Amino acid sequence: MNLDTVIFDIDGLLIDSEPLWNEAADEVFKQYGIVLTHQQYISTTGLRTKEFVDQWFGFFGISKDKSAEAEQRIITTVLKKIETRGVIMPGVEHIINFFFQKGFKIGLATSSPPELIDLVVKMIGAGTYINATASAQDLPYGKPHPQVYLDCAAKLDSSPTSCLCFEDSFNGMIAAKAARMKCVVVPTHSQIKEERWGAADLKLSSLQNFGELHFRGLQA
C-alpha cells in the first residue's frame, strides 16, 4: 500500500524538550529523595509521565499514593520550561512542508499530555498543517504499545500500513512498528550508533536531511 499519511512524535523530535523533561523530573524527584543517573533517565525515555513516575517510585520504594501528585508537578513544571526555553529542532519546517506539498495527511502522536501538544503546535506554527493529534496520556497503555499510533491513524481515516512515522525514542520506534507502520528514527547524537535502531526503516541524524530519495526508498 502506498504511503499517504505521516505521523510525528513530539518530544525530542519536533522540539528539544527531553533535557527540560529531565530537569523537571529532577526538580520534583528531589522532593522525594530520588536522584536518577543519566542512564536511568534515558532508559525510560518515551514513556508517559505516569509510567515514568510509577517505575521510579517503585524502584526507590516511594509510596504510590504520591505518584499522581508528582506526575502533575512534573507536567506543570515542564510546560513552563518548554514555553520559555523550548527550542524547535532543526528541519521541522522542512519536513512538515515536504509532506504537506505531497498532499499527505499529517498527524501527531505522543505520550505527552494534550496541553503539551497544543503548546508545541503553536510554537512551531503548524496549526494549519496538522490534521489530527493523539495523546497516550489516558490510554490503558502508552508507548511502546501501538495504541496511540493506531488512534492517530483512525482519526486521520488512514490504514496503519499507509502511515510513515518519525520517532526519536526506542519505545516510540517499537510502538510505530507494532502498529505496522514504517518508521524513520532520528536519535540523539549520543545514541545514534546504537544497534537497536536496526528495526527502523530509516535512520537519520536530523529531520533536515530527509529528502526525495529517502521518500522514494520508503515508498518502494
Buried (B, 14 or more C-beta within 10 A) or exposed (E): EEBBBBBBBBBBBBBBBBBBBBBBBBBBBEEBEBEBEEEEBBBBBBBBBBBBBBBBBEEEEBEEEEBEEBBBBBBEBBBEBBBEEBEBBBBBBBBBEBBBEEEBBBBBBBBBBEEBBEBBBEBBEBEEBBBBBBBBBEBEEBBBBBBBBBBBBEBBEBBBBBBBBBBBBBBBBBBBBBBBBBBBBBBBEEBEEEEEBEEBBBBBEEBBEBEEEBBEEBEE
